[in-house]
């Protein structure tokens, strides 16, 4: 039986490269990378954020 582990991943800004947000997800249901348009407080604008490990 597979374990349903919740993974905490960071969302990294495409503009400045800083890790601004964390995202918790289920390993079984979501295996693809996530890309969201979120507000970056360092760039002071809405930019694309992608998931990275660690």
TAVEN-V465385 format. One record per residue. N is the residue number from 1. SS is DSSP state (helix for helix, strand for strand, loop for the rest). PSI is psi in degrees with one decimal (* if undefined). OMEGA is omega in radians with two decimals (* if undefined). Layout:
[[N,SS,PSI,OMEGA] [N,SS,PSI,OMEGA]]
//
This chain:
[[1,loop,129.9,-3.09] [2,loop,143.5,3.10] [3,loop,136.7,3.08] [4,loop,82.4,-3.11] [5,loop,142.3,3.05] [6,strand,122.2,-3.09] [7,strand,135.0,3.06] [8,strand,118.7,3.11] [9,strand,155.7,-3.14] [10,strand,146.8,3.04] [11,strand,123.2,-3.08] [12,strand,136.0,-3.14] [13,strand,137.0,3.09] [14,loop,-27.4,-3.10] [15,loop,-56.2,-3.06] [16,loop,-17.9,3.10] [17,loop,10.9,3.13] [18,loop,152.0,3.12] [19,strand,107.9,-3.03] [20,strand,-36.3,-3.00] [21,strand,155.7,2.99] [22,strand,153.0,-3.07] [23,strand,125.8,3.10] [24,strand,135.2,-3.13] [25,strand,161.9,3.12] [26,strand,134.1,-3.07] [27,loop,-35.9,-3.05] [28,loop,-44.4,-3.03] [29,loop,-31.1,-3.11] [30,loop,109.5,3.10] [31,loop,-9.5,-3.13] [32,loop,166.7,3.09] [33,loop,148.0,-3.09] [34,loop,139.5,3.06] [35,strand,120.2,-3.13] [36,strand,154.2,3.04] [37,strand,109.0,-3.07] [38,strand,166.9,3.12] [39,strand,128.1,3.07] [40,strand,121.7,-3.10] [41,loop,-18.2,3.12] [42,loop,-39.1,3.08] [43,loop,-21.6,-3.10] [44,loop,41.1,3.08] [45,strand,166.4,3.10] [46,strand,123.1,-3.14] [47,strand,168.2,3.10] [48,strand,137.1,3.09] [49,strand,131.8,-3.13] [50,strand,154.5,3.14] [51,strand,140.2,3.05] [52,strand,158.2,3.13] [53,loop,150.3,3.03] [54,loop,*,*]]
//
